[in-house]
Amino acid sequence: MGLSTTQLEAQLRETTEQFEQQMRARGFDPEQAENVALPAALAKLYVERQLLLEKLEEIRGRASNERS
């Protein structure tokens, strides 16, 4: 059984906050994440965040299709 939408959203918020905090601590602007070479730890968080976004979009897409 997978995570619920609410759980994924909470995990995404937490990961995003952690990512942005670590970006700023290293002197990066979080808005520029896609345009700079990230250190390994930041790259890992970035990928984790992107995977969570994809899972949420997939779940929301399925829910939308089921209502149609």
N, CA, C and O atoms as a MOPAC input file, in Angstrom:
PM7 MOZYME 1SCF
protein

 N      0.84300 1    -1.19300 1     0.00000 1
 C      0.00000 1     0.00000 1     0.00000 1
 C      0.88000 1     1.24500 1     0.00000 1
 O      1.85500 1     1.31700 1     0.74800 1
 N      0.54200 1     2.22500 1    -0.83500 1
 C      1.32900 1     3.44200 1    -0.94600 1
 C      0.90200 1     4.49600 1     0.05300 1
 O     -0.04200 1     4.31300 1     0.82200 1
 N      1.60600 1     5.57600 1     0.02100 1
 C      1.29600 1     6.69700 1     0.89500 1
 C      0.07300 1     7.44400 1     0.36700 1
 O     -0.17200 1     7.48500 1    -0.83900 1
 N     -0.68300 1     8.02800 1     1.28100 1
 C     -1.83100 1     8.82900 1     0.86700 1
 C     -1.34500 1    10.17000 1     0.31800 1
 O     -0.19300 1    10.55900 1     0.50600 1
 N     -2.23900 1    10.85200 1    -0.35200 1
 C     -1.91700 1    12.16900 1    -0.88700 1
 C     -1.48400 1    13.10900 1     0.23000 1
 O     -0.52800 1    13.86900 1     0.06900 1
 N     -2.17500 1    13.06100 1     1.34800 1
 C     -1.84700 1    13.91900 1     2.48600 1
 C     -0.45100 1    13.62300 1     3.00800 1
 O      0.30200 1    14.54300 1     3.32700 1
 N     -0.10100 1    12.34000 1     3.09900 1
 C      1.23000 1    11.96000 1     3.56200 1
 C      2.30400 1    12.41000 1     2.57600 1
 O      3.35800 1    12.90300 1     2.97900 1
 N      2.03600 1    12.24000 1     1.29300 1
 C      2.99500 1    12.67300 1     0.27600 1
 C      3.18000 1    14.18600 1     0.30400 1
 O      4.30000 1    14.68000 1     0.17200 1
 N      2.09000 1    14.91600 1     0.47500 1
 C      2.17800 1    16.37500 1     0.54100 1
 C      3.00200 1    16.81900 1     1.74400 1
 O      3.80600 1    17.74600 1     1.64200 1
 N      2.80300 1    16.15700 1     2.88700 1
 C      3.57000 1    16.48400 1     4.08900 1
 C      5.04700 1    16.17200 1     3.88700 1
 O      5.91300 1    16.95300 1     4.27900 1
 N      5.32700 1    15.03300 1     3.27800 1
 C      6.70700 1    14.65100 1     3.00700 1
 C      7.34400 1    15.62500 1     2.01400 1
 O      8.51400 1    15.98200 1     2.15500 1
 N      6.58200 1    16.05000 1     1.02200 1
 C      7.08100 1    17.00900 1     0.04100 1
 C      7.40000 1    18.34700 1     0.71100 1
 O      8.45100 1    18.93300 1     0.45100 1
 N      6.50700 1    18.82900 1     1.56600 1
 C      6.74900 1    20.08800 1     2.28800 1
 C      8.02900 1    19.99800 1     3.12000 1
 O      8.85900 1    20.90700 1     3.10200 1
 N      8.17500 1    18.90100 1     3.84000 1
 C      9.35300 1    18.70900 1     4.68900 1
 C     10.63200 1    18.66100 1     3.85200 1
 O     11.63300 1    19.28400 1     4.20600 1
 N     10.59500 1    17.93300 1     2.76100 1
 C     11.76300 1    17.81500 1     1.88900 1
 C     12.09400 1    19.15800 1     1.25400 1
 O     13.26300 1    19.53200 1     1.16700 1
 N     11.07500 1    19.88400 1     0.81000 1
 C     11.28300 1    21.20000 1     0.20300 1
 C     11.89100 1    22.16900 1     1.20800 1
 O     12.82200 1    22.90400 1     0.87700 1
 N     11.37300 1    22.17500 1     2.43100 1
 C     11.91100 1    23.06300 1     3.46100 1
 C     13.37500 1    22.72600 1     3.74900 1
 O     14.21200 1    23.62100 1     3.86900 1
 N     13.67400 1    21.44600 1     3.85900 1
 C     15.04300 1    21.00700 1     4.12200 1
 C     15.96300 1    21.39300 1     2.95400 1
 O     17.07100 1    21.88600 1     3.16300 1
 N     15.49500 1    21.16600 1     1.74800 1
 C     16.27100 1    21.50000 1     0.55400 1
 C     16.56300 1    22.99600 1     0.50500 1
 O     17.70900 1    23.40100 1     0.31100 1
 N     15.53500 1    23.81400 1     0.68000 1
 C     15.71100 1    25.26200 1     0.60700 1
 C     16.62400 1    25.77100 1     1.71600 1
 O     17.45200 1    26.65100 1     1.48100 1
 N     16.48100 1    25.23100 1     2.90900 1
 C     17.33400 1    25.63400 1     4.02400 1
 C     18.79600 1    25.29300 1     3.73400 1
 O     19.68600 1    26.10800 1     3.97400 1
 N     19.04100 1    24.09100 1     3.21800 1
 C     20.41300 1    23.69200 1     2.92200 1
 C     20.98400 1    24.47200 1     1.73400 1
 O     22.18000 1    24.76200 1     1.69600 1
 N     20.13100 1    24.80800 1     0.76900 1
 C     20.59100 1    25.64000 1    -0.35500 1
 C     21.08300 1    26.98300 1     0.17700 1
 O     22.18500 1    27.42000 1    -0.15400 1
 N     20.26900 1    27.63200 1     0.99700 1
 C     20.63500 1    28.94400 1     1.53700 1
 C     21.88000 1    28.86200 1     2.41800 1
 O     22.72900 1    29.75200 1     2.38500 1
 N     21.98600 1    27.78700 1     3.20900 1
 C     23.14500 1    27.62200 1     4.09100 1
 C     24.44400 1    27.51400 1     3.28800 1
 O     25.51800 1    27.86000 1     3.78100 1
 N     24.33500 1    27.03100 1     2.05100 1
 C     25.50900 1    26.89300 1     1.19800 1
 C     25.67900 1    28.08000 1     0.24000 1
 O     26.54800 1    28.06800 1    -0.63300 1
 N     24.83800 1    29.09800 1     0.41800 1
 C     24.97500 1    30.30900 1    -0.38300 1
 C     24.27200 1    30.27400 1    -1.72600 1
 O     24.53100 1    31.11700 1    -2.58500 1
 N     23.38700 1    29.31200 1    -1.91600 1
 C     22.64000 1    29.21200 1    -3.17600 1
 C     21.24400 1    29.79800 1    -3.00300 1
 O     20.69500 1    29.80800 1    -1.90100 1
 N     20.68500 1    30.27800 1    -4.08900 1
 C     19.29400 1    30.71100 1    -4.12700 1
 C     18.47400 1    29.49000 1    -4.53600 1
 O     18.71000 1    28.94100 1    -5.61200 1
 N     17.51500 1    29.04300 1    -3.71300 1
 C     16.71200 1    27.86100 1    -4.05200 1
 C     16.01400 1    27.95300 1    -5.41000 1
 O     15.74500 1    26.92900 1    -6.03900 1
 N     15.72300 1    29.16800 1    -5.86100 1
 C     15.06100 1    29.35300 1    -7.15300 1
 C     15.97700 1    28.98000 1    -8.32600 1
 O     15.50500 1    28.75300 1    -9.44000 1
 N     17.26800 1    28.91900 1    -8.06900 1
 C     18.23400 1    28.62400 1    -9.12600 1
 C     18.66100 1    27.15300 1    -9.14800 1
 O     19.63000 1    26.80600 1    -9.82300 1
 N     17.96300 1    26.30000 1    -8.43200 1
 C     18.35600 1    24.89400 1    -8.28300 1
 C     18.56300 1    24.18200 1    -9.62000 1
 O     19.45500 1    23.34300 1    -9.74300 1
 N     17.75800 1    24.50700 1   -10.60400 1
 C     17.85800 1    23.82300 1   -11.89300 1
 C     18.99200 1    24.37200 1   -12.75600 1
 O     19.32400 1    23.78900 1   -13.78900 1
 N     19.58200 1    25.48200 1   -12.34100 1
 C     20.59700 1    26.14300 1   -13.17100 1
 C     22.01300 1    26.06900 1   -12.61600 1
 O     22.93800 1    26.61900 1   -13.21500 1
 N     22.19600 1    25.39700 1   -11.48000 1
 C     23.52600 1    25.31000 1   -10.88000 1
 C     23.89000 1    23.85400 1   -10.62800 1
 O     23.01500 1    22.99900 1   -10.48800 1
 N     25.18100 1    23.58200 1   -10.57300 1
 C     25.66000 1    22.24700 1   -10.20900 1
 C     25.56600 1    22.12800 1    -8.69400 1
 O     26.20200 1    22.88400 1    -7.95900 1
 N     24.76600 1    21.17200 1    -8.23900 1
 C     24.54400 1    21.02700 1    -6.80400 1
 C     25.51700 1    20.02800 1    -6.18300 1
 O     25.86400 1    19.02300 1    -6.80500 1
 N     25.95500 1    20.30800 1    -4.95300 1
 C     26.73000 1    19.31000 1    -4.22800 1
 C     25.87500 1    18.05000 1    -4.03100 1
 O     24.64800 1    18.12000 1    -4.09900 1
 N     26.50400 1    16.92700 1    -3.79500 1
 C     25.81200 1    15.63400 1    -3.73300 1
 C     24.61700 1    15.63200 1    -2.77000 1
 O     23.54500 1    15.13900 1    -3.12300 1
 N     24.78700 1    16.17000 1    -1.57300 1
 C     23.70200 1    16.15700 1    -0.58600 1
 C     22.49000 1    16.93900 1    -1.08800 1
 O     21.35000 1    16.51400 1    -0.90400 1
 N     22.74200 1    18.07700 1    -1.71700 1
 C     21.64300 1    18.88100 1    -2.25800 1
 C     21.01400 1    18.20000 1    -3.47200 1
 O     19.79700 1    18.23300 1    -3.65000 1
 N     21.84000 1    17.59200 1    -4.29100 1
 C     21.32000 1    16.88600 1    -5.46000 1
 C     20.39400 1    15.75000 1    -5.03400 1
 O     19.36200 1    15.51300 1    -5.66200 1
 N     20.76300 1    15.05800 1    -3.98000 1
 C     19.93000 1    13.95700 1    -3.46700 1
 C     18.56800 1    14.48500 1    -3.01400 1
 O     17.53500 1    13.90100 1    -3.34100 1
 N     18.56400 1    15.58500 1    -2.26300 1
 C     17.30100 1    16.18400 1    -1.82200 1
 C     16.48000 1    16.66700 1    -3.00700 1
 O     15.25900 1    16.51100 1    -3.02600 1
 N     17.14200 1    17.25000 1    -3.99200 1
 C     16.44800 1    17.73800 1    -5.18200 1
 C     15.74200 1    16.58800 1    -5.89700 1
 O     14.57800 1    16.70900 1    -6.27900 1
 N     16.44500 1    15.48000 1    -6.07500 1
 C     15.86000 1    14.31700 1    -6.75200 1
 C     14.70400 1    13.75600 1    -5.93400 1
 O     13.66200 1    13.40600 1    -6.48800 1
 N     14.88100 1    13.67000 1    -4.62800 1
 C     13.81100 1    13.16600 1    -3.75900 1
 C     12.56700 1    14.04100 1    -3.89200 1
 O     11.44600 1    13.54000 1    -3.97600 1
 N     12.78300 1    15.35200 1    -3.91000 1
 C     11.67300 1    16.30400 1    -4.05600 1
 C     10.96500 1    16.12400 1    -5.39900 1
 O      9.73600 1    16.14100 1    -5.46200 1
 N     11.73400 1    15.95400 1    -6.46200 1
 C     11.14500 1    15.76900 1    -7.78900 1
 C     10.33600 1    14.46900 1    -7.85200 1
 O      9.26500 1    14.43500 1    -8.45700 1
 N     10.84200 1    13.40800 1    -7.23300 1
 C     10.10900 1    12.13500 1    -7.22900 1
 C      8.78900 1    12.26200 1    -6.47400 1
 O      7.77300 1    11.71100 1    -6.89800 1
 N      8.80200 1    12.97800 1    -5.37200 1
 C      7.56400 1    13.20300 1    -4.62200 1
 C      6.56500 1    13.99600 1    -5.45600 1
 O      5.37400 1    13.68400 1    -5.46600 1
 N      7.04800 1    15.02300 1    -6.15500 1
 C      6.16900 1    15.80500 1    -7.03000 1
 C      5.54600 1    14.92100 1    -8.11000 1
 O      4.35500 1    15.03300 1    -8.40100 1
 N      6.35100 1    14.04900 1    -8.69800 1
 C      5.84900 1    13.14800 1    -9.74100 1
 C      4.80100 1    12.18600 1    -9.19100 1
 O      3.78300 1    11.94100 1    -9.83800 1
 N      5.04400 1    11.63900 1    -7.99800 1
 C      4.06800 1    10.72700 1    -7.38600 1
 C      2.74900 1    11.43800 1    -7.13800 1
 O      1.68000 1    10.89400 1    -7.41700 1
 N      2.82700 1    12.66400 1    -6.61000 1
 C      1.60700 1    13.43400 1    -6.35100 1
 C      0.84800 1    13.72200 1    -7.64100 1
 O     -0.37400 1    13.58600 1    -7.69100 1
 N      1.56500 1    14.11700 1    -8.67100 1
 C      0.91000 1    14.38800 1    -9.95600 1
 C      0.24300 1    13.12900 1   -10.50000 1
 O     -0.86100 1    13.19100 1   -11.04200 1
 N      0.90500 1    12.00000 1   -10.35600 1
 C      0.33900 1    10.73200 1   -10.82600 1
 C     -0.93700 1    10.39000 1   -10.06800 1
 O     -1.94000 1    10.00700 1   -10.67100 1
 N     -0.89800 1    10.52700 1    -8.74700 1
 C     -2.07700 1    10.22700 1    -7.92500 1
 C     -3.22100 1    11.17800 1    -8.26400 1
 O     -4.36600 1    10.75500 1    -8.41900 1
 N     -2.90100 1    12.45700 1    -8.37700 1
 C     -3.93800 1    13.44500 1    -8.70000 1
 C     -4.50500 1    13.21200 1   -10.09400 1
 O     -5.70100 1    13.39900 1   -10.31500 1
 N     -3.66300 1    12.80900 1   -11.02700 1
 C     -4.12500 1    12.50600 1   -12.37700 1
 C     -5.07100 1    11.31800 1   -12.39100 1
 O     -6.09300 1    11.33800 1   -13.07700 1
 N     -4.73200 1    10.28500 1   -11.63300 1
 C     -5.59800 1     9.11300 1   -11.52700 1
 C     -6.93500 1     9.47800 1   -10.90500 1
 O     -7.98900 1     9.04700 1   -11.37200 1
 N     -6.88100 1    10.28100 1    -9.84000 1
 C     -8.11300 1    10.69500 1    -9.17500 1
 C     -8.97800 1    11.50600 1   -10.11400 1
 O    -10.19900 1    11.35300 1   -10.12300 1
 N     -8.36100 1    12.36600 1   -10.90100 1
 C     -9.08300 1    13.18300 1   -11.85900 1
 C     -9.73500 1    12.31200 1   -12.93300 1
 O    -10.88500 1    12.53600 1   -13.31200 1
 N     -8.99200 1    11.32100 1   -13.41700 1
 C     -9.52300 1    10.41500 1   -14.44900 1
 C    -10.67200 1     9.57900 1   -13.92400 1
 O    -11.61500 1     9.28300 1   -14.65800 1
 N    -10.59900 1     9.19400 1   -12.65000 1
 C    -11.66600 1     8.38200 1   -12.06400 1
 C    -12.96700 1     9.18300 1   -11.92800 1
 O    -14.06100 1     8.62300 1   -11.99800 1
 N    -12.82900 1    10.50200 1   -11.73300 1
 C    -14.01400 1    11.34400 1   -11.61200 1
 C    -14.63700 1    11.64900 1   -12.95700 1
 O    -15.81100 1    12.01300 1   -13.03400 1
 N    -13.85800 1    11.50300 1   -14.02100 1
 C    -14.35100 1    11.84700 1   -15.36100 1
 C    -15.26800 1    10.77000 1   -15.90800 1
 O    -15.77200 1    10.89700 1   -17.02400 1

